[in-house]
Amino acid sequence: MEKGQTKVKIGIIGSGNIGANAARLFVRAGHEVVLSNSRGGQGLEALVSELGAKAKAATLEEATHFGEVVLIAIPFGKFKTLPERAFDGKVVIDAGNYYPERDGKFAELDNDQTTSSELMAAHLKGARLSKALTQSGSSIWQLKAIRVGRWKIGARFLSLATTRKRRRLWPV
């Protein structure tokens, strides 16, 4: 770890391209990760072996409990399957994008009445939600540590601060 960098415990919900590549970056930066998938962590043995001692597989509940920061990297259409109260008080990074063909139709999104992050925030009421990692493909992320609150995290994050009136990118 770099001088001045704090080690962060990061729970990762979803172990596809985004979750797996984020885990690689976080571990490379010296953080500990606990990954989950829709099978309670089963099937992640090869990824955990690749990542080494700073990674383990677990259930969604265990990954959420472990993380000071929790990355949600699941298809947007599955967000209502997340246990609402499990994320209370957590910093949650929402890496989801809405794809109607994959996620099913959400009229309020299709009609621009709200955003996917606003729906996620309404579902996870007790979480401190930030939208990130959605602007570029997971294979081109660069490892560049920046501060996220009191933590210095090993991936470049941009938070999408969203309101119905305007959308702006803010570095976090």
Secondary structure, 3 states (H helix, E strand, C coil): CCCCCCCCEEEEECCCHHHHHHHHHHHHCCCEEEEECCCCCCCCHHHHHHHCCCEEECCHHHHHHHCCEEEECCCHHHHHHCCHHHHCCCEEEECCCCCHHHHCCCHHHHCCCCCHHHHHHHHCCCCEEEECCCCCCHHHCCCCCEEECCEEECCCCEEEEECCCCEEEEEC
